[in-house]
Amino acid sequence: MTTTENELKALMLASQDGDAAAHRALLERLSRHLRAYYRSKLARTGRGAAEAEDLVQEAVLAIHLQRHTYDPAQPLTPWVHAVARYKLIDFLRRTRASRADVPIDEADDITAHDDNVGAESSFDVRRLLKQLPANMQCAIAAVKLDGLSIAEAARRCGMSESGVKVSIHRGLKTLAALIARRTEP
Amino acid sequence: MKTDELITALSMSVEPVDRRLVNRSVGIALAIGTVVALGLVLTGLGVRADLSTPRAVTFLFLKLAFALGTVGAASVYLTRLARPGGERRISLGLAAIPFAAIMLLAAVSLGQAPSAHWDKMVMGNEWLECLLSIPIIAIVPFAVVIWAVRKAAPTNLVRAGAFSGLVAGGVSAVAYAFHCTDDSLPFVALWYGGTRLCCARSPARYWDRGCCVGE
């Protein structure tokens, strides 16, 4: 039996007998253990410190309300662990259900924002593009990366509009083949 | 609210708690359930008429011993399951001993009897009545026992539900034994034992997670 278990159990027994100071000390010590427990468990599911603190409070409240269900003949740690784990499972169930409550949005929302991931990957494509013939490079860079229209790309690259379309089509096929070759082991 | 503030608020007035409350609630629930079940059987079905014969008395006591044995073991475990972490401290094997014992006795008695009698010994006269009566009589005891367990803080609801069903089924079997006139060990093993296990199985599946620690 560890010292922590013995100290906590002594506090719990005093608290069951109505000792307010022991009760306060018990809840303070347990809340620190609970905080560490919930933070480590929630970090694995990608949730933060605020949720962990909510859970600490729920568990502290349950320990306070249910302290009569602790049987002094038994060690305290498994009793606390059972309450803490029950609250954790309850929380994970609740929040999993609420994942279905995604707010209604428009199809445009998916493209409304861009972030640096797109920008980073375009650098890679520009490097690959350098392996293509010049006219394909120019057409793809103008239309796919710089967002120009076919007519503007035709002017910039000095080609006809159908020439731009054909260059893009063939260039993308070649690019796909290049990427496939690069990702092969 | 900060956790420190919550702890301060909770430590304002700390009352001594009653550590025996869980056991007492389950005990009271058992007593209420037994009274209701006995009342139902005595008024609704009536005590078996042939209680003056020694054979009837022997079998009544045998059925009572089997039923009370399972109620005893299951209710000790139920008072543990009603507390957080109690599922660590139960062994399903020990709760199964009365069932194993009655199955063994039934097998021995079947082995001694000529096989032409087996059908009669296993099915009895009233197997359908037994099959229906025990779960129906168990409804009220089950509700009362569940009420007592939910007042505590079970953390393994499936097991707590199963043992509540087992206890309620046992109480019901105790009461039904006063009415049942089928006196053969295989009958008791199959129809008493089987319906009891059904009583334990179904609530375990349907007891939802509506019951929470700290509610």
Interface residues (C-beta under 8 A of the other chain):
Chain A: S15 Q16 D17 G18 D19 A20 A21 H23 R24 L27 E28 S31 R35 E53 V56 Q57 E58 V60 L61 A62 H64 L65 Q66 R67 H68 T69 Y70 D71 P72 Q74 P78 W79 V80 H81 A82 V83 R85 Y86 K87 D90 R93
Chain B: M1 T3 D4 L6 I7 T8 L10 S11 M12 S13 V14 E15 P16 V17 D18 R19 L21 V22 R80 A82 R83 P84 G85 G86 E87 R88 R89 A152 A153 T155 R209 C212 V213 G214
